[in-house]
Amino acid sequence: MGLEDRDSMRILRDALDSGAEQLVAEFYTRWFAADLSARDLFPPDMTTQRKVFGHALNWLCDELIAQRAEEPVAFLAQLGRDHRKYGVTPGHYDTLQTALLATLRSHLADRWDRRLAEAVTDVITLIVGVMSGAADAETSPPFCDGTVLEHLRPARDVSVIRLKMDHALGYQPGQYLPVQVPQWPRRWRYLSPSIPADPAGYLEFHVRSVPGGMVSTAIVGEARPGDRWRVSNPHGALHVDRDDGDVLMVAGSTGLAPLRTLIMDLTRFGENPRVHLFFGAKHPCELYDLRTLWEIASTNPWLSVTPVSEFAFNPPWAARYPDVTPPRGLHVRQTGRLPEVVTRYGNWGDRQILVCGGPAMVAATKAALIAKGAPAERIRHDPLAS
């Protein structure tokens, strides 16, 4: 029965539910012991990698139990194409398959029988087969390098990085890109471009330093013109459907970047749905890109922008950074937490709703909108990182 054996699939899923952390750790130990070259594909600290892999296995089992194959296959194919940037070879897939099967058999020894063996083997064959097949079939380069041209600091914890890539990148407005910086080799982080794809290869990212964020802290504190960055293929499907009515956008801090890209892309058209953007930060001085938004809104009457700050005052360090106050023309800045301010205006249930920012802000805004009456299916955001 293999993948169609739901009882065996549930046994596998339950094993992942109850002991995923130990199981995944053992898998990587087996794999690296059998294939020393595989260890060089990953950063020294494997905590995040183990967690992500465990979540992916669990989700895959749930999808297969529900007999949904289309999305898992698409996910695995994208994963295979994306893993080319690490230098994964066909030999790595062979040793991965052997190590994963041995690990699962060890953890399921008390339940292991012919049916379970067949189901587990088919799951691993699906994972390896789709990933390796998609990687082999892909003809585009796995990554592109580029040079940092400018590093601007509009606020204490925010950087604007402008690069010139060695060749033009193809991505859709609203997507995000895996990025590797020289300060942290082998640690890929997702960043959203703040401008639409440029045929000359210019690229801009907005990066906020977050507590405990090694890569973001290094970018904000250490990135310099001349640095060579590596950028891989795009992910995500955040978009505006111009035929699906008006739009609400909610951006927390540098979550503005993908929404600004979507707005800039809309300026190509003569007519657009109305777009109302709430742009929030902790202090007024951290609303770092209001002038750009003012410039766009001043010539595009379909765009309205409401700045929001949690506090009405600026901290003392604000004097060391540029004044971000735009000319008159935007809505009056509101004070309060972003989810509360947005829902003061209603539930926005008749709008396409796009939310971008930190995981806590996105989750709080989504919950507030749903509690107010907005349909959950109208709210879109990128996957929330843990």
C-alpha positions as CSV (number, residue, x, y, z in Angstrom):
1,M,0.0,0.0,0.0
2,G,2.9,2.4,0.7
3,L,1.8,6.0,0.6
4,E,-1.8,5.0,0.6
5,D,-1.5,3.2,3.9
6,R,-2.9,5.8,6.2
7,D,-2.5,3.7,9.3
8,S,1.2,3.3,8.7
9,M,1.5,7.0,7.9
10,R,-0.2,7.9,11.2
11,I,2.3,5.7,13.0
12,L,5.1,7.7,11.4
13,R,3.5,11.0,12.1
14,D,2.9,10.1,15.7
15,A,6.6,9.2,16.1
16,L,7.5,12.7,14.7
17,D,5.0,14.3,17.1
18,S,6.4,12.6,20.2
19,G,10.1,12.6,19.5
20,A,10.9,14.7,16.5
21,E,13.8,16.6,18.1
22,Q,15.6,13.4,19.1
23,L,14.8,11.6,15.9
24,V,16.0,14.5,13.7
25,A,19.2,14.9,15.8
26,E,20.0,11.2,15.4
27,F,19.4,11.4,11.6
28,Y,21.9,14.2,11.2
29,T,24.4,12.4,13.4
30,R,24.0,9.2,11.2
31,W,24.2,11.2,8.0
32,F,27.3,13.2,8.9
33,A,29.1,10.1,10.2
34,A,28.4,8.2,6.9
35,D,29.2,11.2,4.7
36,L,31.7,13.7,6.0
37,S,31.1,16.1,3.0
38,A,27.5,16.5,4.0
39,R,28.5,18.3,7.2
40,D,30.2,21.0,5.2
41,L,26.8,21.9,3.7
42,F,25.4,23.3,7.0
43,P,26.3,26.0,9.5
44,P,28.0,25.0,12.8
45,D,24.9,25.6,14.8
46,M,22.2,23.1,13.6
47,T,19.4,24.1,16.0
48,T,17.3,26.0,13.4
49,Q,18.0,23.4,10.7
50,R,16.9,20.5,12.8
51,K,13.7,22.3,13.8
52,V,12.8,23.2,10.3
53,F,13.5,19.7,9.0
54,G,11.3,18.2,11.8
55,H,8.4,20.6,11.0
56,A,8.7,19.8,7.3
57,L,8.6,16.0,7.9
58,N,5.5,16.4,10.1
59,W,3.7,18.6,7.6
60,L,4.5,16.2,4.8
61,C,3.0,13.3,6.8
62,D,-0.2,15.3,7.5
63,E,-0.6,16.1,3.8
64,L,0.0,12.5,2.7
65,I,-2.5,11.2,5.4
66,A,-5.0,13.5,3.9
67,Q,-4.2,12.2,0.4
68,R,-3.0,15.6,-0.8
69,A,-0.1,15.1,-3.1
70,E,0.0,18.2,-5.2
71,E,1.3,20.7,-2.6
72,P,3.9,18.3,-1.1
73,V,5.3,17.5,-4.5
74,A,5.5,21.2,-5.4
75,F,7.1,22.0,-2.0
76,L,9.7,19.2,-2.4
77,A,10.5,20.3,-5.9
78,Q,11.1,23.8,-4.8
79,L,13.2,22.5,-1.9
80,G,15.4,20.5,-4.3
81,R,15.9,23.5,-6.6
82,D,16.7,25.7,-3.7
83,H,19.2,23.2,-2.1
84,R,21.4,23.6,-5.2
85,K,22.8,26.7,-3.6
86,Y,24.3,24.7,-0.8
87,G,26.3,22.5,-3.2
88,V,24.2,19.4,-2.7
89,T,25.2,16.5,-5.1
90,P,23.4,13.3,-6.2
91,G,25.8,11.5,-3.8
92,H,24.5,13.5,-0.9
93,Y,20.9,12.4,-1.7
94,D,22.0,8.7,-1.7
95,T,23.6,9.0,1.8
96,L,20.7,11.0,3.1
97,Q,18.2,8.3,2.0
98,T,20.2,5.6,3.7
99,A,20.6,7.6,7.0
100,L,17.0,8.7,7.1
101,L,15.7,5.1,6.6
102,A,18.0,3.7,9.2
103,T,17.0,6.4,11.7
104,L,13.2,5.9,11.2
105,R,13.6,2.1,11.4
106,S,15.4,2.5,14.7
107,H,12.8,4.8,16.2
108,L,9.9,2.6,15.0
109,A,11.5,-0.7,15.9
110,D,8.7,-1.8,18.2
111,R,6.1,-1.2,15.4
112,W,8.2,-2.2,12.4
113,D,6.6,-4.6,10.0
114,R,6.2,-5.1,6.3
115,R,3.5,-2.5,5.9
116,L,5.3,0.2,7.9
117,A,8.5,-0.6,6.1
118,E,6.9,-0.1,2.8
119,A,5.2,3.2,3.8
120,V,8.4,4.7,5.3
121,T,10.4,3.6,2.3
122,D,7.9,5.2,0.0
123,V,7.9,8.5,1.9
124,I,11.7,8.7,1.8
125,T,11.8,7.7,-1.9
126,L,9.3,10.5,-2.6
127,I,11.3,13.1,-0.7
128,V,14.6,12.1,-2.3
129,G,13.2,11.4,-5.8
130,V,11.3,14.7,-6.1
131,M,14.1,16.9,-4.6
132,S,16.9,15.3,-6.7
133,G,14.8,15.2,-9.9
134,A,13.8,18.9,-9.6
135,A,17.4,19.8,-8.9
136,D,18.7,17.9,-11.9
137,A,16.0,19.4,-14.2
138,E,16.7,23.0,-13.2
139,T,18.8,24.9,-15.7
140,S,19.0,28.3,-14.1
141,P,22.1,29.1,-11.9
142,P,21.6,28.2,-8.2
143,F,22.6,31.7,-7.1
144,C,24.0,35.0,-8.2
145,D,26.6,37.2,-6.6
146,G,26.5,40.9,-6.3
147,T,28.4,43.9,-4.8
148,V,27.2,46.2,-2.1
149,L,27.1,49.8,-3.4
150,E,25.6,51.6,-0.5
151,H,24.8,51.0,3.2
152,L,22.4,53.6,4.6
153,R,21.3,53.8,8.2
154,P,18.0,55.7,8.4
155,A,17.4,54.5,12.0
156,R,19.5,52.9,14.7
157,D,18.3,49.3,14.0
158,V,17.5,49.6,10.3
159,S,19.8,49.4,7.3
160,V,19.0,50.0,3.6
161,I,21.4,47.9,1.5
162,R,21.8,48.6,-2.2
163,L,23.6,46.1,-4.5
164,K,24.5,45.7,-8.1
165,M,24.2,42.0,-9.0
166,D,26.5,40.4,-11.5
167,H,23.4,39.7,-13.7
168,A,19.8,40.6,-13.4
169,L,17.6,38.6,-11.0
170,G,14.1,37.4,-11.9
171,Y,11.5,37.7,-9.1
172,Q,7.9,38.8,-8.7
173,P,7.0,41.8,-6.6
174,G,6.2,40.5,-3.1
175,Q,8.6,37.5,-3.2
176,Y,11.6,37.0,-0.9
177,L,15.1,35.8,-1.7
178,P,17.6,33.6,0.2
179,V,20.7,35.8,0.9
180,Q,24.2,34.9,2.2
181,V,26.5,37.6,3.5
182,P,30.3,37.3,3.9
183,Q,30.1,37.9,7.7
184,W,28.2,34.6,8.1
185,P,29.0,32.0,5.4
186,R,26.6,29.1,5.0
187,R,23.9,31.0,7.0
188,W,21.2,31.8,4.4
189,R,18.5,34.3,5.5
190,Y,15.4,35.4,3.6
191,L,15.2,39.0,2.7
192,S,12.5,40.8,0.7
193,P,13.5,43.2,-2.1
194,S,12.1,46.7,-1.7
195,I,12.1,47.4,-5.5
196,P,10.7,45.4,-8.4
197,A,13.2,43.3,-10.4
198,D,15.6,45.6,-12.3
199,P,16.9,44.6,-15.7
200,A,20.3,46.2,-14.9
201,G,20.7,44.0,-11.8
202,Y,20.2,46.7,-9.1
203,L,18.7,45.4,-5.8
204,E,17.7,46.9,-2.5
205,F,17.0,45.3,0.8
206,H,15.7,46.8,4.1
207,V,17.1,45.0,7.1
208,R,16.3,45.4,10.8
209,S,18.6,44.2,13.5
210,V,16.7,41.9,15.9
211,P,17.8,40.7,19.3
212,G,19.7,37.4,18.9
213,G,19.6,37.7,15.1
214,M,23.3,37.0,14.2
215,V,22.9,37.7,10.5
216,S,20.7,40.8,10.7
217,T,22.9,42.2,13.4
218,A,26.0,41.7,11.3
219,I,24.4,43.3,8.3
220,V,23.3,46.4,10.2
221,G,26.6,46.7,12.1
222,E,29.2,45.5,9.6
223,A,28.0,45.6,6.0
224,R,30.3,47.8,3.8
225,P,30.4,48.9,0.2
226,G,32.4,46.4,-1.7
227,D,31.1,43.4,0.2
228,R,30.1,40.5,-2.0
229,W,26.7,39.0,-1.3
230,R,25.2,35.8,-2.7
231,V,21.5,35.7,-3.6
232,S,19.5,32.6,-4.6
233,N,16.2,31.9,-6.3
234,P,12.9,33.6,-5.1
235,H,10.2,32.2,-2.8
236,G,6.7,33.3,-1.9
237,A,3.6,34.2,-3.6
238,L,2.4,37.4,-1.9
239,H,0.7,39.5,-4.6
240,V,-2.1,41.9,-5.4
241,D,-4.9,40.7,-7.6
242,R,-5.9,43.8,-9.5
243,D,-9.3,42.2,-10.3
244,D,-10.2,41.3,-6.7
245,G,-11.1,44.6,-5.2
246,D,-9.4,47.1,-2.9
247,V,-6.4,46.3,-0.8
248,L,-5.4,46.7,2.8
249,M,-1.6,46.5,3.5
250,V,-0.2,46.4,7.0
251,A,3.6,46.7,7.4
252,G,5.6,46.5,10.6
253,S,9.1,48.1,10.3
254,T,11.1,46.5,7.5
255,G,8.1,44.4,6.6
256,L,7.4,47.4,4.5
257,A,9.9,46.2,1.8
258,P,7.7,43.6,0.0
259,L,4.6,45.8,0.2
260,R,6.5,48.8,-1.1
261,T,7.7,46.6,-4.1
262,L,4.1,45.7,-4.8
263,I,3.0,49.3,-4.6
264,M,5.8,50.4,-6.9
265,D,4.8,47.7,-9.4
266,L,1.2,48.9,-9.4
267,T,2.4,52.4,-10.5
268,R,2.9,50.9,-14.0
269,F,-0.8,50.8,-14.5
270,G,-3.2,53.6,-15.3
271,E,-6.0,52.3,-13.0
272,N,-5.6,50.3,-9.8
273,P,-7.8,49.2,-6.9
274,R,-7.6,51.5,-3.9
275,V,-4.7,50.6,-1.5
276,H,-4.5,51.7,2.1
277,L,-1.2,51.1,3.8
278,F,-0.6,51.2,7.5
279,F,3.1,51.5,8.2
280,G,4.1,51.0,11.9
281,A,7.1,51.1,14.1
282,K,7.9,51.6,17.8
283,H,8.9,55.2,17.6
284,P,8.1,57.9,15.0
285,C,11.8,58.1,14.0
286,E,11.7,54.5,13.0
287,L,9.1,55.1,10.2
288,Y,12.2,55.3,8.0
289,D,10.7,55.3,4.5
290,L,7.8,57.7,4.8
291,R,9.3,60.1,2.3
292,T,9.4,57.5,-0.4
293,L,5.8,56.6,0.4
294,W,4.8,60.3,0.2
295,E,6.5,60.6,-3.2
296,I,4.5,57.6,-4.5
297,A,1.2,58.7,-3.0
298,S,1.5,62.2,-4.2
299,T,1.3,61.1,-7.8
300,N,-1.0,58.0,-7.4
301,P,-4.3,58.9,-5.8
302,W,-5.3,55.3,-5.3
303,L,-2.7,55.0,-2.5
304,S,-3.3,56.1,1.1
305,V,-0.7,55.8,3.8
306,T,-1.3,56.0,7.5
307,P,1.9,56.1,9.7
308,V,1.6,54.4,13.1
309,S,4.0,54.5,16.0
310,E,3.6,52.7,19.3
311,F,4.9,55.7,21.2
312,A,4.3,59.4,20.4
313,F,7.9,60.4,21.3
314,N,11.4,59.7,20.0
315,P,14.2,58.3,22.1
316,P,17.4,60.4,22.6
317,W,19.4,58.5,19.9
318,A,17.0,59.7,17.2
319,A,18.9,62.9,16.9
320,R,21.9,61.0,15.4
321,Y,19.8,59.8,12.4
322,P,18.0,61.5,9.6
323,D,14.6,63.2,10.2
324,V,12.0,60.9,8.5
325,T,9.1,63.3,8.7
326,P,7.6,63.6,5.2
327,P,6.1,66.7,3.7
328,R,2.3,67.1,4.4
329,G,0.1,64.9,2.4
330,L,0.0,61.5,4.2
331,H,-2.7,60.7,6.9
332,V,-1.9,62.1,10.3
333,R,0.3,59.7,12.3
334,Q,-1.6,57.5,14.7
335,T,-0.3,56.3,18.1
336,G,-0.8,52.8,19.4
337,R,-0.1,49.2,18.6
338,L,-0.4,48.5,14.9
339,P,-3.2,45.7,15.2
340,E,-5.3,48.0,17.4
341,V,-4.9,51.0,15.2
342,V,-5.8,49.1,12.0
343,T,-8.9,47.6,13.5
344,R,-10.1,51.0,14.8
345,Y,-11.1,51.6,11.2
346,G,-13.2,48.5,10.9
347,N,-12.7,44.9,9.9
348,W,-11.6,45.5,6.3
349,G,-13.4,42.3,5.4
350,D,-14.2,43.6,1.9
351,R,-10.5,44.0,1.1
352,Q,-7.6,41.9,0.0
353,I,-5.4,42.0,3.2
354,L,-1.6,41.7,3.1
355,V,0.4,41.7,6.3
356,C,4.2,41.8,6.5
357,G,6.5,42.1,9.5
358,G,7.8,40.1,12.4
359,P,6.1,36.8,13.3
360,A,4.5,38.2,16.5
361,M,3.2,41.4,14.7
362,V,1.8,39.4,11.8
363,A,0.1,36.9,14.2
364,A,-1.4,39.7,16.4
365,T,-2.6,41.7,13.4
366,K,-4.2,38.6,11.8
367,A,-5.9,37.7,15.1
368,A,-7.2,41.2,15.6
369,L,-8.7,41.4,12.1
370,I,-10.4,38.0,12.4
371,A,-11.8,38.9,15.8
372,K,-13.2,42.1,14.2
373,G,-14.9,40.0,11.5
374,A,-12.4,39.9,8.6
375,P,-12.5,36.5,6.7
376,A,-9.4,34.5,7.4
377,E,-9.1,33.5,3.8
378,R,-8.8,37.1,2.8
379,I,-5.6,37.6,4.9
380,R,-2.3,36.7,3.3
381,H,1.2,36.7,4.6
382,D,4.5,34.9,4.1
383,P,5.2,31.8,6.3
384,L,6.0,32.8,9.8
385,A,9.5,31.9,11.0
386,S,9.9,30.7,14.5
